[in-house]
Amino acid sequence: MLPFHIPVLIVNYFPLDKRGWIDLEVTTDVTGPLDQIRCHTADTSQKVIAALEQGSRYHGYKDPAAQPSLKYRIVDTIEIHEALPISRKIGWRGLPFPDYNAIMQRINVREWVEQRGVKEIWLWGYHGSKMELWESNMAGSWGDVSNSDRDPHDLPVLRKTYTVYHYNYQRGPSEATEDHMHQIEAVLREANEDLFWRKFVGEVGEGRCGWTHFPPNGVRDYDWANRSMVWTDIEDWRPEGGGQKQRMNCDRWNSDSLTWFIYWMQNLPGHNNGLTYRGKPLTNWWHLIGDYDDAMRRKVGLFG
């Protein structure tokens, strides 16, 4: 069963100007030679893979033998030298969004997902001042559980579930990994809001495990460099309490967002976590991230 294998298709939208550079008039905020941007996205994708696989090692920061629950493989990369197609969402007052349906049709997503087993599509593009984007967006027979407005019609629904992550090549591995962090939160919260959001994440200042933007001592969004000390049971978290607490601040993750993300993920109940809730064992929560369809078919929750 382990690790859960996640085949990935990378789709790069690189609109070019007459020089062969990324077209600033299209992106509005990022330009550069094509080779430079291409190398940046490829390098960043590898760093995201490393972060996610490392993050799926339960208590990997203190257990050298901990095995990753996730294993990523890039199946192929598609490069398109055009602007992202855009569309306006009905009832949405903000900027338009990429036309994700058009993008998926352009790459023949059905073949990649249903025939070649792709579970995730990493879409490298831009954000700029002309459009919004969804950091993660899911489609499948079990519905859309993602960090989006969960519009059931903005992606083709296929026989197998897939998730689209929209990255911005103006940014780096921390921001790309953050897309996955919010997807993890969405899936686990949907599975059991009380156990994940109230007991694992906890309230601000409560000293439990926190979430993407809020470490255990966080008091505001993106508070990764907060030096205030707090008592937290993050490294010995137990659903019903009773774990050993320790005083901690941002020194534990070097005031670095990506280091925090990996550390937080390594505290999610993973393989052989040995934890119980209401007298029942906690599952490997990475099952819902690594093979969502299988978890849904088997009715795998967060415990029992």
C-alpha positions in Angstrom: 0.0 0.0 0.0 2.8 2.5 0.9 3.8 4.8 -0.5 0.8 6.2 -2.3 2.0 7.0 -5.8 1.0 10.3 -7.3 1.7 10.6 -11.1 1.9 14.3 -12.0 1.4 16.1 -15.4 3.1 19.5 -15.6 1.5 22.1 -17.9 3.6 25.3 -18.5 1.9 28.4 -20.0 4.7 30.6 -21.2 3.3 33.5 -23.4 6.2 34.9 -25.4 7.0 38.4 -26.7 8.9 39.1 -29.9 12.2 38.6 -28.1 11.2 35.1 -27.0 10.9 36.3 -23.4 7.9 35.8 -21.1 5.5 38.5 -22.3 5.1 41.2 -19.5 2.1 42.6 -21.2 0.3 39.3 -20.7 1.5 38.4 -17.2 1.6 42.1 -16.0 4.2 41.3 -13.2 6.8 38.8 -14.4 9.1 38.5 -17.4 12.5 37.0 -18.3 14.2 34.7 -20.9 12.2 31.6 -21.6 15.1 29.3 -20.6 15.4 31.1 -17.3 11.7 30.7 -16.5 11.7 27.1 -17.7 14.6 26.2 -15.5 13.0 28.0 -12.5 9.7 26.1 -12.9 11.5 22.7 -13.3 13.7 23.3 -10.3 10.8 24.6 -8.2 8.7 21.5 -9.1 11.5 19.2 -7.9 11.7 21.2 -4.6 7.9 20.9 -4.1 8.2 17.1 -4.6 11.0 16.9 -2.1 9.0 19.0 0.5 5.8 16.9 0.1 7.6 13.6 0.3 9.6 14.7 3.2 6.5 16.1 4.9 4.7 12.8 4.6 7.2 11.1 6.9 5.4 10.8 10.2 7.7 12.5 12.9 10.5 12.4 10.3 12.3 15.2 12.1 13.0 12.8 15.0 12.7 9.4 13.4 15.3 8.7 10.7 13.6 5.5 9.8 10.2 7.1 9.1 9.1 6.3 5.5 7.3 8.7 3.3 3.6 8.0 2.6 3.7 9.9 -0.7 5.8 9.3 -3.8 5.5 11.7 -6.7 6.4 11.0 -10.3 6.4 13.6 -13.1 4.8 11.7 -16.1 5.3 14.4 -18.7 5.6 18.2 -19.2 3.5 20.1 -21.7 4.7 23.6 -22.8 2.3 26.1 -24.4 3.6 29.4 -25.7 0.3 31.3 -25.3 -1.6 33.3 -22.7 -3.8 31.5 -20.3 -7.4 31.5 -21.6 -9.7 33.3 -19.3 -13.4 33.4 -18.5 -15.7 35.3 -16.2 -17.6 33.4 -13.6 -21.3 34.1 -13.4 -22.1 36.1 -10.3 -18.4 36.8 -9.6 -17.6 40.5 -9.1 -13.9 40.2 -9.1 -11.3 39.6 -11.8 -11.8 36.8 -14.3 -10.3 33.3 -13.8 -8.4 31.1 -16.1 -10.7 29.0 -18.2 -9.7 25.7 -16.6 -12.1 23.8 -18.8 -10.5 25.1 -21.9 -7.0 24.3 -20.5 -8.1 20.7 -19.7 -9.6 20.2 -23.1 -6.5 21.6 -24.7 -4.3 19.0 -23.1 -6.8 16.2 -23.5 -7.1 15.7 -19.7 -9.3 12.6 -20.0 -6.4 10.6 -21.6 -3.9 11.7 -18.9 -6.2 10.9 -16.0 -8.3 7.9 -17.1 -5.7 6.1 -19.2 -2.4 7.2 -17.8 -3.3 7.5 -14.2 -2.4 11.1 -13.6 -3.8 12.3 -10.2 -2.4 15.8 -10.1 -1.9 18.5 -12.8 0.6 21.2 -11.9 -0.3 24.3 -13.9 2.6 26.8 -14.1 1.3 30.3 -15.1 1.0 33.7 -13.6 -1.3 35.8 -11.5 -0.8 39.4 -12.2 -3.4 42.1 -12.1 -5.7 40.8 -14.8 -7.0 37.6 -13.3 -7.7 35.5 -10.2 -6.6 31.9 -9.7 -7.5 28.9 -7.6 -4.5 27.5 -5.7 -6.1 24.0 -5.9 -9.2 22.7 -7.7 -10.5 19.1 -7.7 -12.8 17.2 -10.0 -14.2 13.7 -9.8 -17.2 11.5 -9.0 -16.8 12.3 -5.3 -17.1 16.1 -5.8 -14.8 19.0 -5.5 -13.0 19.2 -2.1 -10.4 22.0 -2.6 -9.2 25.5 -1.8 -11.6 27.0 -4.4 -15.2 28.0 -4.6 -15.9 24.3 -5.4 -17.8 25.1 -8.6 -18.8 21.6 -10.0 -18.6 22.9 -13.6 -15.2 24.6 -13.8 -13.3 21.4 -14.6 -14.2 18.3 -16.6 -15.6 15.6 -14.3 -14.0 12.3 -15.2 -14.2 8.7 -13.8 -11.1 9.3 -11.7 -10.5 12.2 -9.3 -7.7 14.7 -10.2 -6.5 17.9 -8.6 -5.2 20.9 -10.4 -2.6 23.1 -8.6 -2.1 26.5 -10.2 1.4 27.9 -9.5 2.9 31.3 -10.2 6.4 31.3 -11.7 7.0 34.7 -10.2 7.3 32.9 -6.9 9.2 29.9 -5.5 8.9 26.5 -3.7 7.3 27.8 -0.5 4.4 29.4 -2.3 3.9 26.4 -4.5 4.0 24.0 -1.6 1.5 26.3 0.2 -1.1 25.4 -2.5 -0.8 21.8 -1.3 -1.0 22.7 2.3 -4.3 24.4 1.8 -5.5 21.4 -0.2 -4.5 19.1 2.6 -6.5 21.3 5.0 -9.5 21.2 2.8 -9.6 17.4 2.4 -8.9 16.7 6.1 -11.4 19.2 7.3 -14.1 17.7 4.9 -13.3 14.3 6.3 -13.8 15.3 10.0 -13.9 18.9 10.9 -14.0 18.3 14.6 -11.0 15.9 14.7 -8.8 17.8 12.3 -9.7 21.5 12.6 -10.8 21.7 16.2 -8.5 19.1 17.8 -5.4 19.0 15.6 -5.3 22.6 14.4 -6.9 24.0 17.5 -7.8 27.6 18.4 -5.3 30.5 18.0 -3.2 30.6 21.2 -4.3 27.2 22.3 -0.9 25.6 21.6 -2.0 22.7 19.5 -0.6 22.2 16.0 -1.8 25.2 14.0 -2.2 25.4 10.3 -0.6 26.8 7.2 -0.7 30.5 8.1 -0.7 30.1 11.9 2.0 28.1 13.7 1.2 27.2 17.4 2.3 30.6 18.6 0.8 32.5 15.6 -1.4 35.5 16.2 -1.9 36.7 12.6 -1.8 35.3 9.1 1.7 34.2 7.8 3.1 34.5 11.4 6.0 32.2 10.7 8.7 34.4 12.3 6.9 35.0 15.7 9.4 34.7 18.5 6.9 34.6 21.3 7.1 31.3 23.3 4.1 29.1 23.7 3.5 25.7 25.3 2.4 23.2 22.5 1.9 19.5 22.2 2.6 19.5 18.4 5.3 16.9 18.7 3.3 14.6 20.9 -0.2 15.5 19.7 -3.0 13.2 20.8 -6.6 13.9 19.8 -7.9 13.9 23.4 -4.9 15.7 24.9 -2.4 14.4 27.4 0.6 14.6 25.2 3.9 16.2 26.4 4.1 19.9 25.8 7.1 22.0 25.2 7.9 25.7 24.9 8.4 26.6 21.3 8.7 29.6 18.9 9.8 30.1 15.4 13.3 28.9 16.1 11.9 25.4 15.7 11.3 26.0 12.0 14.0 28.6 11.5 11.4 31.3 10.9 11.1 29.9 7.4 7.7 29.2 5.8 8.7 26.1 3.8 10.5 24.6 6.8 7.3 25.2 8.8 5.2 23.5 6.2 7.4 20.3 6.2 7.5 20.3 10.0 3.7 20.7 10.2 3.0 17.9 7.7 5.3 15.6 9.6 3.1 15.9 12.6 0.0 14.8 10.7 -1.0 11.3 11.8 0.8 9.1 9.2 1.9 5.5 8.8 2.1 3.6 12.1 1.1 6.6 14.1 -0.2 4.5 17.1 -2.8 7.1 18.0 -6.4 6.5 19.0 -9.5 8.5 19.3 -12.7 7.4 21.1 -11.0 4.0 21.5 -10.4 3.6 17.8 -7.1 3.8 15.9 -6.3 6.9 13.8 -5.8 6.1 10.1 -2.9 7.2 8.0 -4.3 10.6 7.0 -2.1 10.7 3.9 -4.4 8.0 2.4 -6.9 10.8 1.5 -4.2 12.8 -0.2 -2.4 10.0 -1.9 -5.4 8.1 -3.3 -8.6 10.0 -2.7 -10.8 7.7 -4.8 -9.6 4.6 -3.0 -10.1 6.3 0.4 -13.7 7.2 -0.6 -14.5 3.7 -1.9 -13.2 2.2 1.3 -14.8 4.9 3.4 -11.5 5.7 5.0 -11.9 8.5 7.5 -9.5 10.0 10.0 -10.1 7.3 12.6 -11.8 3.9 13.0 
